[in-house]
Amino acid sequence: MRPSGNARTLDLPLSFLDAGKSYVAEIYRDGNQADYRSERRFDLVIDKRTVKSTDTIRMVLAPGGGQAIRLVPAG
């Protein structure tokens, strides 16, 4: 993906995960006020949730932002 100074929303299908298994997604995402052009450029939120291969993660990226997701088997 090319770097962008624009906010954007992307959907990440998790179909690459093993079917029938659950995973814990540790999601490191831009905070609601994040913007590389302001003092809030380091606004970060860390979420955790259980996901499966049938799920999709909606990624809302701030201007100049990004997201990292760590997936580990649940249990």
mmCIF file of the N, C-alpha and C atoms, coordinates in Angstrom:
data_MODEL
# 
_entry.id   MODEL 
# 
loop_
_atom_site.group_PDB 
_atom_site.id 
_atom_site.type_symbol 
_atom_site.label_atom_id 
_atom_site.label_alt_id 
_atom_site.label_comp_id 
_atom_site.label_asym_id 
_atom_site.label_entity_id 
_atom_site.label_seq_id 
_atom_site.pdbx_PDB_ins_code 
_atom_site.Cartn_x 
_atom_site.Cartn_y 
_atom_site.Cartn_z 
_atom_site.occupancy 
_atom_site.B_iso_or_equiv 
_atom_site.pdbx_formal_charge 
_atom_site.auth_seq_id 
_atom_site.auth_comp_id 
_atom_site.auth_asym_id 
_atom_site.auth_atom_id 
_atom_site.pdbx_PDB_model_num 
ATOM 1   N N  . MET A 1 1  ? 0.846   -1.174  0.000  1.00 0.00 ? 1  MET A N  1 
ATOM 2   C CA . MET A 1 1  ? 0.000   0.000   0.000  1.00 0.00 ? 1  MET A CA 1 
ATOM 3   C C  . MET A 1 1  ? 0.896   1.244   0.000  1.00 0.00 ? 1  MET A C  1 
ATOM 4   N N  . ARG A 1 2  ? 0.556   2.212   -0.781 1.00 0.00 ? 2  ARG A N  1 
ATOM 5   C CA . ARG A 1 2  ? 1.297   3.472   -0.816 1.00 0.00 ? 2  ARG A CA 1 
ATOM 6   C C  . ARG A 1 2  ? 0.963   4.315   0.402  1.00 0.00 ? 2  ARG A C  1 
ATOM 7   N N  . PRO A 1 3  ? 1.957   5.021   0.955  1.00 0.00 ? 3  PRO A N  1 
ATOM 8   C CA . PRO A 1 3  ? 1.669   5.945   2.048  1.00 0.00 ? 3  PRO A CA 1 
ATOM 9   C C  . PRO A 1 3  ? 0.714   7.038   1.573  1.00 0.00 ? 3  PRO A C  1 
ATOM 10  N N  . SER A 1 4  ? -0.132  7.493   2.470  1.00 0.00 ? 4  SER A N  1 
ATOM 11  C CA . SER A 1 4  ? -1.109  8.507   2.091  1.00 0.00 ? 4  SER A CA 1 
ATOM 12  C C  . SER A 1 4  ? -1.306  9.488   3.232  1.00 0.00 ? 4  SER A C  1 
ATOM 13  N N  . GLY A 1 5  ? -1.454  10.748  2.909  1.00 0.00 ? 5  GLY A N  1 
ATOM 14  C CA . GLY A 1 5  ? -1.762  11.747  3.913  1.00 0.00 ? 5  GLY A CA 1 
ATOM 15  C C  . GLY A 1 5  ? -3.256  11.888  4.138  1.00 0.00 ? 5  GLY A C  1 
ATOM 16  N N  . ASN A 1 6  ? -4.031  11.037  3.507  1.00 0.00 ? 6  ASN A N  1 
ATOM 17  C CA . ASN A 1 6  ? -5.487  11.100  3.630  1.00 0.00 ? 6  ASN A CA 1 
ATOM 18  C C  . ASN A 1 6  ? -6.002  10.049  4.601  1.00 0.00 ? 6  ASN A C  1 
ATOM 19  N N  . ALA A 1 7  ? -7.066  10.373  5.317  1.00 0.00 ? 7  ALA A N  1 
ATOM 20  C CA . ALA A 1 7  ? -7.743  9.380   6.141  1.00 0.00 ? 7  ALA A CA 1 
ATOM 21  C C  . ALA A 1 7  ? -8.391  8.360   5.215  1.00 0.00 ? 7  ALA A C  1 
ATOM 22  N N  . ARG A 1 8  ? -8.485  7.124   5.670  1.00 0.00 ? 8  ARG A N  1 
ATOM 23  C CA . ARG A 1 8  ? -9.109  6.093   4.845  1.00 0.00 ? 8  ARG A CA 1 
ATOM 24  C C  . ARG A 1 8  ? -9.635  4.958   5.712  1.00 0.00 ? 8  ARG A C  1 
ATOM 25  N N  . THR A 1 9  ? -10.524 4.189   5.145  1.00 0.00 ? 9  THR A N  1 
ATOM 26  C CA . THR A 1 9  ? -11.104 3.040   5.824  1.00 0.00 ? 9  THR A CA 1 
ATOM 27  C C  . THR A 1 9  ? -10.910 1.823   4.930  1.00 0.00 ? 9  THR A C  1 
ATOM 28  N N  . LEU A 1 10 ? -10.406 0.748   5.529  1.00 0.00 ? 10 LEU A N  1 
ATOM 29  C CA . LEU A 1 10 ? -10.155 -0.488  4.793  1.00 0.00 ? 10 LEU A CA 1 
ATOM 30  C C  . LEU A 1 10 ? -10.785 -1.653  5.541  1.00 0.00 ? 10 LEU A C  1 
ATOM 31  N N  . ASP A 1 11 ? -11.260 -2.646  4.822  1.00 0.00 ? 11 ASP A N  1 
ATOM 32  C CA . ASP A 1 11 ? -11.774 -3.865  5.436  1.00 0.00 ? 11 ASP A CA 1 
ATOM 33  C C  . ASP A 1 11 ? -10.765 -4.982  5.220  1.00 0.00 ? 11 ASP A C  1 
ATOM 34  N N  . LEU A 1 12 ? -10.418 -5.687  6.302  1.00 0.00 ? 12 LEU A N  1 
ATOM 35  C CA . LEU A 1 12 ? -9.460  -6.779  6.249  1.00 0.00 ? 12 LEU A CA 1 
ATOM 36  C C  . LEU A 1 12 ? -10.179 -8.093  6.538  1.00 0.00 ? 12 LEU A C  1 
ATOM 37  N N  . PRO A 1 13 ? -10.483 -8.884  5.499  1.00 0.00 ? 13 PRO A N  1 
ATOM 38  C CA . PRO A 1 13 ? -11.090 -10.191 5.732  1.00 0.00 ? 13 PRO A CA 1 
ATOM 39  C C  . PRO A 1 13 ? -10.057 -11.125 6.371  1.00 0.00 ? 13 PRO A C  1 
ATOM 40  N N  . LEU A 1 14 ? -10.484 -11.894 7.342  1.00 0.00 ? 14 LEU A N  1 
ATOM 41  C CA . LEU A 1 14 ? -9.568  -12.784 8.057  1.00 0.00 ? 14 LEU A CA 1 
ATOM 42  C C  . LEU A 1 14 ? -9.643  -14.215 7.528  1.00 0.00 ? 14 LEU A C  1 
ATOM 43  N N  . SER A 1 15 ? -10.019 -14.376 6.281  1.00 0.00 ? 15 SER A N  1 
ATOM 44  C CA . SER A 1 15 ? -10.185 -15.696 5.674  1.00 0.00 ? 15 SER A CA 1 
ATOM 45  C C  . SER A 1 15 ? -8.879  -16.485 5.606  1.00 0.00 ? 15 SER A C  1 
ATOM 46  N N  . PHE A 1 16 ? -7.744  -15.845 5.814  1.00 0.00 ? 16 PHE A N  1 
ATOM 47  C CA . PHE A 1 16 ? -6.456  -16.534 5.816  1.00 0.00 ? 16 PHE A CA 1 
ATOM 48  C C  . PHE A 1 16 ? -6.219  -17.316 7.110  1.00 0.00 ? 16 PHE A C  1 
ATOM 49  N N  . LEU A 1 17 ? -7.051  -17.085 8.140  1.00 0.00 ? 17 LEU A N  1 
ATOM 50  C CA . LEU A 1 17 ? -6.920  -17.818 9.405  1.00 0.00 ? 17 LEU A CA 1 
ATOM 51  C C  . LEU A 1 17 ? -7.479  -19.230 9.255  1.00 0.00 ? 17 LEU A C  1 
ATOM 52  N N  . ASP A 1 18 ? -7.022  -20.136 10.114 1.00 0.00 ? 18 ASP A N  1 
ATOM 53  C CA . ASP A 1 18 ? -7.531  -21.508 10.092 1.00 0.00 ? 18 ASP A CA 1 
ATOM 54  C C  . ASP A 1 18 ? -9.010  -21.521 10.452 1.00 0.00 ? 18 ASP A C  1 
ATOM 55  N N  . ALA A 1 19 ? -9.819  -22.175 9.617  1.00 0.00 ? 19 ALA A N  1 
ATOM 56  C CA . ALA A 1 19 ? -11.260 -22.279 9.863  1.00 0.00 ? 19 ALA A CA 1 
ATOM 57  C C  . ALA A 1 19 ? -11.518 -23.065 11.146 1.00 0.00 ? 19 ALA A C  1 
ATOM 58  N N  . GLY A 1 20 ? -12.523 -22.623 11.890 1.00 0.00 ? 20 GLY A N  1 
ATOM 59  C CA . GLY A 1 20 ? -12.919 -23.321 13.100 1.00 0.00 ? 20 GLY A CA 1 
ATOM 60  C C  . GLY A 1 20 ? -12.098 -22.991 14.329 1.00 0.00 ? 20 GLY A C  1 
ATOM 61  N N  . LYS A 1 21 ? -11.070 -22.177 14.181 1.00 0.00 ? 21 LYS A N  1 
ATOM 62  C CA . LYS A 1 21 ? -10.234 -21.783 15.320 1.00 0.00 ? 21 LYS A CA 1 
ATOM 63  C C  . LYS A 1 21 ? -10.509 -20.332 15.686 1.00 0.00 ? 21 LYS A C  1 
ATOM 64  N N  . SER A 1 22 ? -10.330 -20.021 16.965 1.00 0.00 ? 22 SER A N  1 
ATOM 65  C CA . SER A 1 22 ? -10.470 -18.637 17.441 1.00 0.00 ? 22 SER A CA 1 
ATOM 66  C C  . SER A 1 22 ? -9.092  -18.060 17.715 1.00 0.00 ? 22 SER A C  1 
ATOM 67  N N  . TYR A 1 23 ? -8.986  -16.766 17.519 1.00 0.00 ? 23 TYR A N  1 
ATOM 68  C CA . TYR A 1 23 ? -7.735  -16.045 17.724 1.00 0.00 ? 23 TYR A CA 1 
ATOM 69  C C  . TYR A 1 23 ? -8.016  -14.782 18.531 1.00 0.00 ? 23 TYR A C  1 
ATOM 70  N N  . VAL A 1 24 ? -7.009  -14.334 19.262 1.00 0.00 ? 24 VAL A N  1 
ATOM 71  C CA . VAL A 1 24 ? -7.092  -13.035 19.928 1.00 0.00 ? 24 VAL A CA 1 
ATOM 72  C C  . VAL A 1 24 ? -6.358  -12.044 19.031 1.00 0.00 ? 24 VAL A C  1 
ATOM 73  N N  . ALA A 1 25 ? -7.076  -11.006 18.612 1.00 0.00 ? 25 ALA A N  1 
ATOM 74  C CA . ALA A 1 25 ? -6.488  -9.942  17.796 1.00 0.00 ? 25 ALA A CA 1 
ATOM 75  C C  . ALA A 1 25 ? -6.122  -8.790  18.717 1.00 0.00 ? 25 ALA A C  1 
ATOM 76  N N  . GLU A 1 26 ? -4.833  -8.474  18.780 1.00 0.00 ? 26 GLU A N  1 
ATOM 77  C CA . GLU A 1 26 ? -4.357  -7.283  19.488 1.00 0.00 ? 26 GLU A CA 1 
ATOM 78  C C  . GLU A 1 26 ? -4.193  -6.214  18.418 1.00 0.00 ? 26 GLU A C  1 
ATOM 79  N N  . ILE A 1 27 ? -5.056  -5.208  18.487 1.00 0.00 ? 27 ILE A N  1 
ATOM 80  C CA . ILE A 1 27 ? -5.126  -4.205  17.428 1.00 0.00 ? 27 ILE A CA 1 
ATOM 81  C C  . ILE A 1 27 ? -4.537  -2.884  17.930 1.00 0.00 ? 27 ILE A C  1 
ATOM 82  N N  . TYR A 1 28 ? -3.485  -2.438  17.281 1.00 0.00 ? 28 TYR A N  1 
ATOM 83  C CA . TYR A 1 28 ? -2.837  -1.170  17.595 1.00 0.00 ? 28 TYR A CA 1 
ATOM 84  C C  . TYR A 1 28 ? -3.273  -0.199  16.496 1.00 0.00 ? 28 TYR A C  1 
ATOM 85  N N  . ARG A 1 29 ? -4.148  0.738   16.857 1.00 0.00 ? 29 ARG A N  1 
ATOM 86  C CA . ARG A 1 29 ? -4.756  1.590   15.834 1.00 0.00 ? 29 ARG A CA 1 
ATOM 87  C C  . ARG A 1 29 ? -4.638  3.069   16.188 1.00 0.00 ? 29 ARG A C  1 
ATOM 88  N N  . ASP A 1 30 ? -4.882  3.895   15.178 1.00 0.00 ? 30 ASP A N  1 
ATOM 89  C CA . ASP A 1 30 ? -4.912  5.340   15.390 1.00 0.00 ? 30 ASP A CA 1 
ATOM 90  C C  . ASP A 1 30 ? -6.054  5.694   16.325 1.00 0.00 ? 30 ASP A C  1 
ATOM 91  N N  . GLY A 1 31 ? -5.798  6.613   17.251 1.00 0.00 ? 31 GLY A N  1 
ATOM 92  C CA . GLY A 1 31 ? -6.862  7.126   18.109 1.00 0.00 ? 31 GLY A CA 1 
ATOM 93  C C  . GLY A 1 31 ? -7.789  8.033   17.313 1.00 0.00 ? 31 GLY A C  1 
ATOM 94  N N  . ASN A 1 32 ? -8.915  8.354   17.897 1.00 0.00 ? 32 ASN A N  1 
ATOM 95  C CA . ASN A 1 32 ? -9.914  9.165   17.205 1.00 0.00 ? 32 ASN A CA 1 
ATOM 96  C C  . ASN A 1 32 ? -9.415  10.560  16.829 1.00 0.00 ? 32 ASN A C  1 
ATOM 97  N N  . GLN A 1 33 ? -8.440  11.066  17.547 1.00 0.00 ? 33 GLN A N  1 
ATOM 98  C CA . GLN A 1 33 ? -7.922  12.413  17.277 1.00 0.00 ? 33 GLN A CA 1 
ATOM 99  C C  . GLN A 1 33 ? -6.595  12.396  16.515 1.00 0.00 ? 33 GLN A C  1 
ATOM 100 N N  . ALA A 1 34 ? -6.102  11.219  16.136 1.00 0.00 ? 34 ALA A N  1 
ATOM 101 C CA . ALA A 1 34 ? -4.790  11.117  15.477 1.00 0.00 ? 34 ALA A CA 1 
ATOM 102 C C  . ALA A 1 34 ? -4.778  11.852  14.137 1.00 0.00 ? 34 ALA A C  1 
ATOM 103 N N  . ASP A 1 35 ? -3.684  12.554  13.902 1.00 0.00 ? 35 ASP A N  1 
ATOM 104 C CA . ASP A 1 35 ? -3.465  13.266  12.645 1.00 0.00 ? 35 ASP A CA 1 
ATOM 105 C C  . ASP A 1 35 ? -1.997  13.678  12.627 1.00 0.00 ? 35 ASP A C  1 
ATOM 106 N N  . TYR A 1 36 ? -1.276  13.269  11.611 1.00 0.00 ? 36 TYR A N  1 
ATOM 107 C CA . TYR A 1 36 ? 0.162   13.544  11.565 1.00 0.00 ? 36 TYR A CA 1 
ATOM 108 C C  . TYR A 1 36 ? 0.488   15.038  11.530 1.00 0.00 ? 36 TYR A C  1 
ATOM 109 N N  . ARG A 1 37 ? -0.501  15.870  11.244 1.00 0.00 ? 37 ARG A N  1 
ATOM 110 C CA . ARG A 1 37 ? -0.270  17.317  11.133 1.00 0.00 ? 37 ARG A CA 1 
ATOM 111 C C  . ARG A 1 37 ? -0.510  18.055  12.438 1.00 0.00 ? 37 ARG A C  1 
ATOM 112 N N  . SER A 1 38 ? -0.821  17.324  13.521 1.00 0.00 ? 38 SER A N  1 
ATOM 113 C CA . SER A 1 38 ? -1.171  17.987  14.782 1.00 0.00 ? 38 SER A CA 1 
ATOM 114 C C  . SER A 1 38 ? -0.385  17.400  15.948 1.00 0.00 ? 38 SER A C  1 
ATOM 115 N N  . GLU A 1 39 ? -0.592  17.986  17.100 1.00 0.00 ? 39 GLU A N  1 
ATOM 116 C CA . GLU A 1 39 ? 0.032   17.482  18.329 1.00 0.00 ? 39 GLU A CA 1 
ATOM 117 C C  . GLU A 1 39 ? -0.497  16.106  18.705 1.00 0.00 ? 39 GLU A C  1 
ATOM 118 N N  . ARG A 1 40 ? -1.611  15.698  18.110 1.00 0.00 ? 40 ARG A N  1 
ATOM 119 C CA . ARG A 1 40 ? -2.212  14.388  18.411 1.00 0.00 ? 40 ARG A CA 1 
ATOM 120 C C  . ARG A 1 40 ? -1.689  13.285  17.489 1.00 0.00 ? 40 ARG A C  1 
ATOM 121 N N  . ARG A 1 41 ? -0.564  13.527  16.821 1.00 0.00 ? 41 ARG A N  1 
ATOM 122 C CA . ARG A 1 41 ? -0.047  12.558  15.858 1.00 0.00 ? 41 ARG A CA 1 
ATOM 123 C C  . ARG A 1 41 ? 0.315   11.214  16.487 1.00 0.00 ? 41 ARG A C  1 
ATOM 124 N N  . PHE A 1 42 ? 0.511   11.181  17.809 1.00 0.00 ? 42 PHE A N  1 
ATOM 125 C CA . PHE A 1 42 ? 0.857   9.926   18.480 1.00 0.00 ? 42 PHE A CA 1 
ATOM 126 C C  . PHE A 1 42 ? -0.338  9.302   19.192 1.00 0.00 ? 42 PHE A C  1 
ATOM 127 N N  . ASP A 1 43 ? -1.547  9.785   18.922 1.00 0.00 ? 43 ASP A N  1 
ATOM 128 C CA . ASP A 1 43 ? -2.752  9.242   19.545 1.00 0.00 ? 43 ASP A CA 1 
ATOM 129 C C  . ASP A 1 43 ? -2.917  7.783   19.122 1.00 0.00 ? 43 ASP A C  1 
ATOM 130 N N  . LEU A 1 44 ? -2.884  6.877   20.101 1.00 0.00 ? 44 LEU A N  1 
ATOM 131 C CA . LEU A 1 44 ? -2.885  5.444   19.835 1.00 0.00 ? 44 LEU A CA 1 
ATOM 132 C C  . LEU A 1 44 ? -3.869  4.748   20.760 1.00 0.00 ? 44 LEU A C  1 
ATOM 133 N N  . VAL A 1 45 ? -4.558  3.752   20.232 1.00 0.00 ? 45 VAL A N  1 
ATOM 134 C CA . VAL A 1 45 ? -5.485  2.931   21.008 1.00 0.00 ? 45 VAL A CA 1 
ATOM 135 C C  . VAL A 1 45 ? -5.092  1.473   20.798 1.00 0.00 ? 45 VAL A C  1 
ATOM 136 N N  . ILE A 1 46 ? -5.102  0.693   21.876 1.00 0.00 ? 46 ILE A N  1 
ATOM 137 C CA . ILE A 1 46 ? -4.838  -0.735  21.784 1.00 0.00 ? 46 ILE A CA 1 
ATOM 138 C C  . ILE A 1 46 ? -6.108  -1.478  22.189 1.00 0.00 ? 46 ILE A C  1 
ATOM 139 N N  . ASP A 1 47 ? -6.644  -2.263  21.261 1.00 0.00 ? 47 ASP A N  1 
ATOM 140 C CA . ASP A 1 47 ? -7.854  -3.048  21.501 1.00 0.00 ? 47 ASP A CA 1 
ATOM 141 C C  . ASP A 1 47 ? -7.508  -4.528  21.431 1.00 0.00 ? 47 ASP A C  1 
ATOM 142 N N  . LYS A 1 48 ? -8.296  -5.349  22.115 1.00 0.00 ? 48 LYS A N  1 
ATOM 143 C CA . LYS A 1 48 ? -8.196  -6.802  22.003 1.00 0.00 ? 48 LYS A CA 1 
ATOM 144 C C  . LYS A 1 48 ? -9.583  -7.355  21.773 1.00 0.00 ? 48 LYS A C  1 
ATOM 145 N N  . ARG A 1 49 ? -9.669  -8.328  20.862 1.00 0.00 ? 49 ARG A N  1 
ATOM 146 C CA . ARG A 1 49 ? -10.945 -9.011  20.660 1.00 0.00 ? 49 ARG A CA 1 
ATOM 147 C C  . ARG A 1 49 ? -10.691 -10.384 20.049 1.00 0.00 ? 49 ARG A C  1 
ATOM 148 N N  . THR A 1 50 ? -11.654 -11.262 20.248 1.00 0.00 ? 50 THR A N  1 
ATOM 149 C CA . THR A 1 50 ? -11.574 -12.601 19.693 1.00 0.00 ? 50 THR A CA 1 
ATOM 150 C C  . THR A 1 50 ? -12.159 -12.589 18.288 1.00 0.00 ? 50 THR A C  1 
ATOM 151 N N  . VAL A 1 51 ? -11.433 -13.228 17.355 1.00 0.00 ? 51 VAL A N  1 
ATOM 152 C CA . VAL A 1 51 ? -11.855 -13.258 15.955 1.00 0.00 ? 51 VAL A CA 1 
ATOM 153 C C  . VAL A 1 51 ? -11.748 -14.677 15.406 1.00 0.00 ? 51 VAL A C  1 
ATOM 154 N N  . LYS A 1 52 ? -12.420 -14.896 14.255 1.00 0.00 ? 52 LYS A N  1 
ATOM 155 C CA . LYS A 1 52 ? -12.381 -16.170 13.534 1.00 0.00 ? 52 LYS A CA 1 
ATOM 156 C C  . LYS A 1 52 ? -12.163 -15.875 12.053 1.00 0.00 ? 52 LYS A C  1 
ATOM 157 N N  . SER A 1 53 ? -11.965 -16.921 11.290 1.00 0.00 ? 53 SER A N  1 
ATOM 158 C CA . SER A 1 53 ? -11.689 -16.759 9.860  1.00 0.00 ? 53 SER A CA 1 
ATOM 159 C C  . SER A 1 53 ? -12.865 -16.159 9.094  1.00 0.00 ? 53 SER A C  1 
ATOM 160 N N  . THR A 1 54 ? -14.047 -16.188 9.676  1.00 0.00 ? 54 THR A N  1 
ATOM 161 C CA . THR A 1 54 ? -15.225 -15.625 9.003  1.00 0.00 ? 54 THR A CA 1 
ATOM 162 C C  . THR A 1 54 ? -15.414 -14.135 9.299  1.00 0.00 ? 54 THR A C  1 
ATOM 163 N N  . ASP A 1 55 ? -14.556 -13.565 10.151 1.00 0.00 ? 55 ASP A N  1 
ATOM 164 C CA . ASP A 1 55 ? -14.675 -12.161 10.535 1.00 0.00 ? 55 ASP A CA 1 
ATOM 165 C C  . ASP A 1 55 ? -13.910 -11.242 9.580  1.00 0.00 ? 55 ASP A C  1 
ATOM 166 N N  . THR A 1 56 ? -14.264 -9.978  9.647  1.00 0.00 ? 56 THR A N  1 
ATOM 167 C CA . THR A 1 56 ? -13.562 -8.918  8.929  1.00 0.00 ? 56 THR A CA 1 
ATOM 168 C C  . THR A 1 56 ? -13.268 -7.806  9.923  1.00 0.00 ? 56 THR A C  1 
ATOM 169 N N  . ILE A 1 57 ? -12.052 -7.285  9.881  1.00 0.00 ? 57 ILE A N  1 
ATOM 170 C CA . ILE A 1 57 ? -11.680 -6.154  10.736 1.00 0.00 ? 57 ILE A CA 1 
ATOM 171 C C  . ILE A 1 57 ? -11.742 -4.887  9.902  1.00 0.00 ? 57 ILE A C  1 
ATOM 172 N N  . ARG A 1 58 ? -12.526 -3.937  10.351 1.00 0.00 ? 58 ARG A N  1 
ATOM 173 C CA . ARG A 1 58 ? -12.597 -2.630  9.688  1.00 0.00 ? 58 ARG A CA 1 
ATOM 174 C C  . ARG A 1 58 ? -11.485 -1.754  10.268 1.00 0.00 ? 58 ARG A C  1 
ATOM 175 N N  . MET A 1 59 ? -10.611 -1.268  9.403  1.00 0.00 ? 59 MET A N  1 
ATOM 176 C CA . MET A 1 59 ? -9.489  -0.444  9.823  1.00 0.00 ? 59 MET A CA 1 
ATOM 177 C C  . MET A 1 59 ? -9.767  0.999   9.415  1.00 0.00 ? 59 MET A C  1 
ATOM 178 N N  . VAL A 1 60 ? -9.869  1.874   10.409 1.00 0.00 ? 60 VAL A N  1 
ATOM 179 C CA . VAL A 1 60 ? -10.069 3.301   10.166 1.00 0.00 ? 60 VAL A CA 1 
ATOM 180 C C  . VAL A 1 60 ? -8.724  3.972   10.425 1.00 0.00 ? 60 VAL A C  1 
ATOM 181 N N  . LEU A 1 61 ? -8.115  4.458   9.358  1.00 0.00 ? 61 LEU A N  1 
ATOM 182 C CA . LEU A 1 61 ? -6.772  5.032   9.449  1.00 0.00 ? 61 LEU A CA 1 
ATOM 183 C C  . LEU A 1 61 ? -6.841  6.556   9.406  1.00 0.00 ? 61 LEU A C  1 
ATOM 184 N N  . ALA A 1 62 ? -6.127  7.171   10.318 1.00 0.00 ? 62 ALA A N  1 
ATOM 185 C CA . ALA A 1 62 ? -6.045  8.632   10.378 1.00 0.00 ? 62 ALA A CA 1 
ATOM 186 C C  . ALA A 1 62 ? -5.183  9.139   9.217  1.00 0.00 ? 62 ALA A C  1 
ATOM 187 N N  . PRO A 1 63 ? -5.237  10.431  8.925  1.00 0.00 ? 63 PRO A N  1 
ATOM 188 C CA . PRO A 1 63 ? -4.334  10.985  7.921  1.00 0.00 ? 63 PRO A CA 1 
ATOM 189 C C  . PRO A 1 63 ? -2.881  10.664  8.286  1.00 0.00 ? 63 PRO A C  1 
ATOM 190 N N  . GLY A 1 64 ? -2.169  10.008  7.392  1.00 0.00 ? 64 GLY A N  1 
ATOM 191 C CA . GLY A 1 64 ? -0.788  9.631   7.646  1.00 0.00 ? 64 GLY A CA 1 
ATOM 192 C C  . GLY A 1 64 ? -0.651  8.494   8.639  1.00 0.00 ? 64 GLY A C  1 
ATOM 193 N N  . GLY A 1 65 ? -1.742  7.837   8.995  1.00 0.00 ? 65 GLY A N  1 
ATOM 194 C CA . GLY A 1 65 ? -1.725  6.824   10.043 1.00 0.00 ? 65 GLY A CA 1 
ATOM 195 C C  . GLY A 1 65 ? -1.551  5.416   9.522  1.00 0.00 ? 65 GLY A C  1 
ATOM 196 N N  . GLY A 1 66 ? -1.727  4.490   10.440 1.00 0.00 ? 66 GLY A N  1 
ATOM 197 C CA . GLY A 1 66 ? -1.594  3.083   10.101 1.00 0.00 ? 66 GLY A CA 1 
ATOM 198 C C  . GLY A 1 66 ? -2.177  2.208   11.184 1.00 0.00 ? 66 GLY A C  1 
ATOM 199 N N  . GLN A 1 67 ? -1.937  0.915   11.058 1.00 0.00 ? 67 GLN A N  1 
ATOM 200 C CA . GLN A 1 67 ? -2.475  -0.023  12.030 1.00 0.00 ? 67 GLN A CA 1 
ATOM 201 C C  . GLN A 1 67 ? -1.621  -1.279  12.019 1.00 0.00 ? 67 GLN A C  1 
ATOM 202 N N  . ALA A 1 68 ? -1.487  -1.888  13.190 1.00 0.00 ? 68 ALA A N  1 
ATOM 203 C CA . ALA A 1 68 ? -0.802  -3.176  13.318 1.00 0.00 ? 68 ALA A CA 1 
ATOM 204 C C  . ALA A 1 68 ? -1.735  -4.117  14.064 1.00 0.00 ? 68 ALA A C  1 
ATOM 205 N N  . ILE A 1 69 ? -1.749  -5.372  13.648 1.00 0.00 ? 69 ILE A N  1 
ATOM 206 C CA . ILE A 1 69 ? -2.590  -6.362  14.288 1.00 0.00 ? 69 ILE A CA 1 
ATOM 207 C C  . ILE A 1 69 ? -1.763  -7.597  14.571 1.00 0.00 ? 69 ILE A C  1 
ATOM 208 N N  . ARG A 1 70 ? -1.762  -8.020  15.832 1.00 0.00 ? 70 ARG A N  1 
ATOM 209 C CA . ARG A 1 70 ? -1.089  -9.252  16.237 1.00 0.00 ? 70 ARG A CA 1 
ATOM 210 C C  . ARG A 1 70 ? -2.161  -10.292 16.482 1.00 0.00 ? 70 ARG A C  1 
ATOM 211 N N  . LEU A 1 71 ? -2.059  -11.429 15.807 1.00 0.00 ? 71 LEU A N  1 
ATOM 212 C CA . LEU A 1 71 ? -3.034  -12.503 15.948 1.00 0.00 ? 71 LEU A CA 1 
ATOM 213 C C  . LEU A 1 71 ? -2.377  -13.696 16.641 1.00 0.00 ? 71 LEU A C  1 
ATOM 214 N N  . VAL A 1 72 ? -2.967  -14.153 17.750 1.00 0.00 ? 72 VAL A N  1 
ATOM 215 C CA . VAL A 1 72 ? -2.461  -15.321 18.461 1.00 0.00 ? 72 VAL A CA 1 
ATOM 216 C C  . VAL A 1 72 ? -3.621  -16.278 18.709 1.00 0.00 ? 72 VAL A C  1 
ATOM 217 N N  . PRO A 1 73 ? -3.377  -17.591 18.635 1.00 0.00 ? 73 PRO A N  1 
ATOM 218 C CA . PRO A 1 73 ? -4.452  -18.539 18.892 1.00 0.00 ? 73 PRO A CA 1 
ATOM 219 C C  . PRO A 1 73 ? -5.045  -18.323 20.286 1.00 0.00 ? 73 PRO A C  1 
ATOM 220 N N  . ALA A 1 74 ? -6.373  -18.358 20.378 1.00 0.00 ? 74 ALA A N  1 
ATOM 221 C CA . ALA A 1 74 ? -7.054  -18.182 21.662 1.00 0.00 ? 74 ALA A CA 1 
ATOM 222 C C  . ALA A 1 74 ? -6.911  -19.463 22.479 1.00 0.00 ? 74 ALA A C  1 
ATOM 223 N N  . GLY A 1 75 ? -6.886  -19.270 23.807 1.00 0.00 ? 75 GLY A N  1 
ATOM 224 C CA . GLY A 1 75 ? -6.838  -20.439 24.686 1.00 0.00 ? 75 GLY A CA 1 
ATOM 225 C C  . GLY A 1 75 ? -5.500  -20.848 24.920 1.00 0.00 ? 75 GLY A C  1 
# 
